[in-house]
Amino acid sequence: MPRTMVSRALLLVAVVLTAQLCACTAYAGSGGDGFSVEFIHRDSVRSPFHDATLTAPARVLEAVRRSAAHAAALSRSYVRADAPSADGVVSPVTSRSSEYLMAVNIGTPPTRMVAIADTGSDLIWLNCSYGGDGSGLAAARDADAQPPGVQFDPYKSTTFGVVDCNSGTCRALHGECDANSKCTYIYSYADDSRTSGLLSTETFTFADAPGARGDGTTRVAKVNFGCSTTFVGSFVGDGIVGLGGGDLSLVSQLGADTSLGRRFSYCLVPYSVKASSALNFGPRAAVTDPGAVTTPLIPSKVKAYYIVELQSLKVGNATFAAPDRSPVLVDSGTTLTFLPTALVDPLVKELSRRIKLPPVQPPEESSLLLCFDVSRVREGQVAAMIPEVTLGLGGGAAVTLKAENTFLEVQEGTLCLAVSDQFSAVSIIGNIAQQNMHVGYDLDKGTLTFAPADCARSYPAPSPSGSV
């Protein structure tokens, strides 16, 4: 067969597969430049899970401790990806816990739910009410199942649909047929928690974040999602919106509408700033800020993960080469940055030599390796005492990390390095390292872009009376 005919045949196969996996259609009330939503840290005052009894450093320390468990779960997923399950199929084991939330409005009329936004997983699933009457939503309640928060009632929506068990979408999720040929699923996570329910379709409505240009809404019809009736394990939120690189993630489904494309970006405000971050989709996700650098995404054993190549680490004029073939996962759901010991050891040694502050012991039950006493240093002067750290990535990209990206205050007067080599078999660039950066993921181009930014200015704080 001539080469041009082969190319056309492959293109036709790709188009057909994409059409099977997503029949969604976007209706952008705010124009064709995409849309933005609030990206809410779970400890923020804007979060329904904010604990007002904790001090700001105490909340940071709790995030650090969660980070170790999250990194370990990501590592287990990465390692297990090489090992087939008992039936020879690789299970969709991904991360569950995360640090950021987003509001989604599902159904017609819409039900507002606050879900984890997870760059480390694919499936979109939300808590659904469970009933009978042949709907397929009846589910046996597991004795260990967690009581649901907000629940979506599909009986009250005029746009709810179910996915046939013989569809490509059901096969992509390794779903099974129930008695009515509907697609049921069990989705497991690396911490052994799991959710199950009915694979469905529904209209999702996204309201522009306060301060975003457009201030309108975007409706996306026929989004594939898991209408989950059972969840076993610990969990925060009304569900998960998967933003990973797999076919069932929100970004991949939005990509079925060519005006939006498979791209998104975020700009994370520092923990100390009382404002939400911005999560952008479509053309609005383009990262064109001054100083932007782009690195290619590389294939991952876990399709959901966004992996780039880590080549070196630099502190001042001291450069340390990364071990050969050092993939690093870029993840908004992990607080700390985890790097190979071959890089962390010289980093700790070099920072200890350069930073003229009294060293102190790290807090117990943390993965922190290097801490300093800053109780006698005036506010605003600490950053000037900490050297910049530069990550050398594939394609010649160099990402400079300032003090706010490499250190955090975990106790009153105690500043600790936000980089570790513990609890993780895979390197991770966490969300502290991404603060005040515009980070863009472009699945169509296969790239990831970083640019320094003042995220609080580009996304002003919403008024306290606004909805979460």
VENWO-V627670 format. One record per helix or strand of 2 or more residues. SS is the DSSP state (H for helix, E for strand). FROM is the first residue (numbers start at 0). TO is the last residue. Records with the same first field share a line. If there is no record, write none. Layout:
SS = FROM-TO + FROM-TO
//
This chain:
H = 2-20 + 55-79 + 153-155 + 167-171 + 249-253 + 281-284 + 340-353 + 382-384 + 393-395 + 402-405 + 454-457
E = 24-27 + 34-40 + 99-105 + 110-117 + 124-127 + 160-161 + 175-176 + 181-188 + 193-206 + 216-231 + 238-241 + 262-267 + 276-280 + 292-295 + 306-314 + 317-320 + 326-329 + 336-337 + 357-359 + 370-372 + 388-392 + 397-400 + 406-410 + 413-416 + 418-419 + 426-428 + 436-441 + 446-451
//
